[in-house]
């Protein structure tokens, strides 16, 4: 069983930056694809970015050039660096670890990000 704990959320002004962290325990972090999702009030949860076990990354178009996903396998931790934040980035952000071939799909509890002046 894998436990995920997100941190780093908060209130920031438009144009500001935040770095989210996702600390994993209980399994071999490096074998999983790690993703960051977000869910705004009244909207469906959406995939923001993911990074594979091999280090390949992908982003939703709305955050390309502003957000950077990374991972430190030695620390069992993943990150989402968010720059040039916009009010529409306001949401609860969730960390996910996934390895479909073995049926593993783990979620953190979420961290609130609010972008407002």
C-alpha positions in Angstrom: 0.0 0.0 0.0 1.3 3.4 -0.9 0.5 6.6 1.1 0.8 10.0 -0.6 1.0 13.3 1.2 0.8 16.6 -0.7 2.0 19.9 0.6 2.8 23.4 -0.7 -0.6 24.7 -1.5 -1.8 28.1 -0.4 -3.0 31.5 -1.5 -1.0 33.4 -4.1 -1.5 36.5 -6.2 -1.9 36.2 -9.9 1.5 35.9 -11.5 3.0 34.3 -8.4 4.5 30.9 -7.9 4.0 27.8 -5.8 5.8 24.5 -5.6 3.7 21.4 -4.7 5.3 18.3 -3.2 4.1 14.8 -3.0 5.8 12.5 -0.6 5.3 8.8 -1.0 5.8 5.9 1.4 5.2 2.2 1.4 6.4 1.2 -2.0 9.0 1.6 -4.7 8.3 5.1 -5.9 10.5 4.9 -9.0 8.4 2.3 -10.8 5.3 4.5 -10.9 4.0 7.1 -13.3 3.3 10.2 -11.2 0.6 12.6 -12.1 -0.8 15.8 -10.8 -4.5 16.4 -11.2 -6.7 19.3 -10.1 -10.4 19.8 -9.5 -12.0 23.2 -9.4 -15.4 23.8 -7.8 -18.2 22.4 -10.0 -15.8 20.9 -12.5 -14.4 17.5 -13.2 -11.0 16.4 -12.1 -8.5 17.0 -14.8 -4.9 15.7 -15.4 -2.5 18.6 -15.3 0.8 16.9 -15.9 2.5 13.5 -15.5 6.0 12.1 -15.5 6.8 8.5 -16.3 9.2 6.2 -14.5 11.6 7.0 -17.3 11.3 10.7 -16.9 9.1 11.6 -19.8 6.7 14.4 -19.1 3.4 15.7 -20.5 1.2 18.7 -19.7 -2.3 19.9 -20.4 -2.2 22.7 -22.9 -3.4 25.3 -20.3 -0.2 25.0 -18.2 2.5 24.4 -20.8 5.3 26.8 -20.3 4.2 27.7 -16.8 4.2 24.4 -14.8 7.1 21.9 -14.5 6.7 18.4 -13.1 9.7 16.6 -11.7 10.6 13.7 -9.4 13.4 12.7 -7.0 13.3 9.0 -6.7 15.9 9.0 -4.0 13.6 11.0 -1.8 10.4 9.2 -2.9 9.0 12.7 -3.7 7.4 14.4 -6.7 7.0 18.1 -7.4 4.9 20.5 -9.4 6.5 23.9 -9.9 3.8 26.4 -10.8 4.8 29.8 -12.2 2.8 32.7 -13.6 -0.3 31.5 -11.8 -3.7 32.6 -13.0 -7.0 32.7 -11.2 -8.2 29.8 -13.3 -5.5 27.6 -11.8 -7.5 27.7 -8.5 -8.4 24.2 -7.5 -7.6 21.3 -5.2 -4.5 19.6 -6.5 -4.0 15.9 -6.2 -1.0 13.7 -6.5 -1.4 10.3 -8.1 0.9 7.3 -8.6 -0.1 4.8 -11.1 1.1 1.5 -12.6 -1.7 0.1 -14.7 -0.1 -3.2 -15.5 -0.3 -4.3 -11.9 -3.5 -2.4 -11.1 -2.0 0.1 -8.8 -3.6 3.5 -8.6 -3.0 5.7 -5.5 -4.2 9.2 -4.6 -3.2 11.8 -2.1 -5.6 13.8 0.0 -5.2 17.0 -2.0 -3.9 20.5 -1.4 -5.8 23.7 -2.1 -4.3 26.3 -4.4 -6.0 29.6 -4.6 -4.9 32.3 -7.0 -6.5 35.6 -6.1 -5.6 39.3 -5.6 
